[in-house]
């Protein structure tokens, strides 16, 4: 597993600590869940956009593949 350092403002760190305390989890777990949720949402958004563009430009993509 890799480590990453994320710099947070004092306000962000306090908000993360408050949320972690309120949910009974460590701040690292709350942050990791947020990253995973964001990555899934972005993957879905990019996939939808790629699918839409591929559909709009299907003829061109077929010609380029020849």
N, C-alpha and C positions, 0 to 999 in steps of 0.2 A: 504494500500500500504506500502511496506517495503522500507527502506532506506539502501543504501550501500555507503560506503566511498571507493573511488578509488584514489589511490595515482598516480599522474602524474608527470613526470619530468617537469621542466620549459619549455623545448622545446615542449613537448606534450601539455601542458596547453596553450601555446601560439598558437600552431597550431589549437587546438580546438576553442580557442577564435576567431582566424582569420576566420575559417570556419563558425562559428556561425554568426559572423558579416557579412560575405559575403552573407550568405543565409537569414539573417534577423531573425534568431531564437536564442533562448537562448542556451548556451552551454549544459545545461542539456538535452534539447530536441535532440540536435545533438548526444550526447553520448548515449542516450536511443535508438535512431534509429539505431545507429551502433551496439549496443548490440543485439537488436531484429533481425537485418539482419544477424549477426553472428550466433545467436541461430537457426534461420531457416535453414541456410546453413549447419550447423553441424547436425541438426536433419535429414535433407535430406540425407546427406552423410552417417550418421550412419544407417539410414533406408535402404539405398541402399546396404550397406555392409552386414547388417543383412539378407536382402533378398537373396543376392548372396550366403552367407554362408549356409543359410537354404536350398537353392536349391542344393548346392553341397553336403550337408550332410543329405538330406531328408530321406534316408534309415535308417541311424543311429538314427535320431530324431524319426522316426516311431517306431523303436525297443525300444527306451528309454521310449516312451509314453505307451508302452504295460504293 
